[in-house]
Amino acid sequence: LDTDLYETIIFNALILNIDRISSGYILQGNVISNNRAI
């Protein structure tokens, strides 16, 4: 097992998870502010 490749895969997976989580929070924030505006 190539450890460099393994670390790269794990690192990319973490980045993708962080992107999903942060975009999820942004979507939730938009929904909340839209509800307040109504």
C-alpha positions in Angstrom: 0.0 0.0 0.0 1.4 3.4 -1.1 1.0 5.5 2.1 1.3 8.8 0.1 -1.5 7.8 -2.1 -3.5 6.6 0.9 -3.0 9.9 2.7 -4.0 11.8 -0.4 -7.2 9.9 -0.7 -8.1 10.5 3.0 -7.2 14.2 2.7 -9.4 14.6 -0.3 -12.2 12.8 1.5 -11.9 15.2 4.4 -11.9 18.2 2.1 -15.1 17.0 0.4 -16.8 16.4 3.7 -15.9 19.9 5.0 -17.2 21.3 1.7 -20.5 19.4 2.1 -20.8 20.4 5.7 -20.1 24.1 5.2 -22.4 24.3 2.2 -25.1 22.6 4.3 -24.7 25.2 7.0 -24.8 28.0 4.3 -28.1 26.5 3.0 -29.5 26.2 6.5 -28.5 29.8 7.1 -30.2 31.0 3.9 -33.4 29.1 4.8 -33.4 30.6 8.3 -32.8 34.2 7.1 -35.5 33.7 4.4 -38.0 32.6 7.0 -37.2 35.6 9.1 -37.6 37.9 6.2 -41.1 36.6 5.5 
